[in-house]
Amino acid sequence: MNFRIYVYHANECNPMKCTAKKLEKFGLVSLKKRIKEIPPRSILLNPYAKEVLSPEDVRYLKRGIVAFDCSWNKVHKARFKLGRFIHRRLPFLVPANPTNFGHPRELSTAEALSASLYILGYKEVASELMSKFKWGITFLTMNEELLEEYSRSTKEEIEKIDMEMERIKS
């Protein structure tokens, strides 16, 4: 791997259920408590970003990819006002984690990182991240068609798929 995986950890979740801490335990991510410890121009997974993540964004991956690990109950736009990063949101995906199973777009940190890496062409790394969780392979299986399509589509095509999936599911 020629990139680093970072998690900006807000310490808001149940430590027993924290997917980021589990990934850190296996040496797969680097947990950071201060945003300044993460290289600028890394890709920040931001649910409020205007641009969707696409394979075209792989050019930014050499600086790293960052997930913001915080409680879904406390997610709001102001927390993501971090100008030093490349902000990208994930397209429509359905979580398999026990807390948010089946609630579209409410992915765990591990699911978000795995999906991102899959879309960017690092399917083996995505699978490795998910292999650490009993439900991890279920996430990849449930979303396999979408992840495959996203991984070979342009930003514009992903936007269309994303909007169509949102329309179908609502």
N, C-alpha and C positions, 0 to 999 in steps of 0.2 A: 504494500500500500504506500503510495507516495503522497498521502495526505493524512491529516489528523482529524479525529472526531472529538468535538468538545461538547460539553453540556454546561450551560450556565445554570447553576443550581440555586433555586430560591428557597430551598429547605421548607416547603409548605406541605409536602405530601407525607403520607404514612410511610415511615422508613421501611416497614416490612413489605410494602407494596411498590416501593420506588424502583421503577425499571432502570433508571439512570444509575442508581447506586449498585444495582446488580451487574450492569454492564461494566461499571468501573471495577468491581471486584474481580472480574475476569480479564481486566486489562484492555478492554475494547474501546473505552472512552476515557477522556480526561475531564473530570469534574472541576469546575472553576466556581469560586464564590464571588469573584470580582470580574466584571466584564473586561477590564483593562488587561487581564491576563490572557485574553483571546486575541489572536492576530487580526488586525483590521483587514477589511476586504474579504473576510471569510463569508461563506453563505450562511445566513441566519434564517432558520425556518420560522416564519412569522405568519400566523393565520390571517393577519390583516394586510399583508403585502398586496400590492396591486398586481405584480407579476407572478405567474405560476411557474413552478420549477419545471424545467424541461431538460432533455439531454444536451441542449446547447449550453447549459450552465456548467457543464463539466470543466470548462476553462477556468472557472473560479475555484475549483475544488482544491487546487494545490495549496491554497491558503488555509483550507480547512472547512469543515461544516459544523454548524452550531445549532443545538436544540436548546430551547429555553424551557427548563423543567420547573413548572409551577402548577398550582392547582387550577383545574378548569373553572372552579368557582371564583377564581381571582384573576382570570384572564381578561385584559382590556387593552385597548389600543395604546394607551399612554406607556405601558410597560415596554413596548416595542419601539419607542422613539430613540433608536440607537443608530445614528447616522454613519457610523464607521463600518457598516456591514453591507453585503449584497443581500437584500431582503427578498425572499421568495416564499410563496405559500404552496402547500401541497394541493393537488387536485383531489377530487372526490374519491374517498376511500372509506371503508367500513372497518372499525376496530374489532379485534377478537379478544382483547384483554377482558378479564372478568368484570372490571369496574364499569366499562363503557361498551360492553359487547353490543354490537348492532346499532349503535348511535353514530350515524355518519359524521365524519370529520373530527370526532373526539378521540383521537389517537393517543396512545401512551407515548412517552418520549422514545422508547425503543422502537415502537411501530413507525413513528415519524422518521426516525433516522434510517431504519431499514428501508422504508418506502422510497426515501430520497436517494439512497445509494442504489437501489434497484433501478430507478428512473435514470440515474446518471451512468448506468452501465456496470455497476459493481454488484452484480447479482449474488456472487459467492459471499461477499462481505455482508450483504443484506441477510442472506440465509444464516450466516454465522451468528449475527446479532440475535435473530429470532430463535435460534437453536437453544438459547439459554432459558427459554420460557416454555412451560408445558403447552401453552396456547399459541406459541410463536409460529409454528408451521401452519396452524389454522388461519392465522392472519394472511400469510402469503398465499395459501390455497384459496381463501375466500376472495382475495383481490387479484388473483393471478391474471385474469383476462385484462383487467384495467391496467395493472402494472406493466404487462407486456405491451399493451397498446401505447401507454404513456412513454415507455422506454424507446419507442421507435417513431415518435411523433414530433412535429414541430410545436413550438409554443402556441401558435394559433390553433392547431389541431387539438391540442390538449385543452385549451380554453373551451372549444366547442363541445368536446366530450364531457368536460366538467359541468358545463351548463345543462347539457342534455341529461346527465345523471341526476343533477339536482332537481330538474323538472320532473323526472320519472319518480324519484323517491319522495317528493313532497305532495 
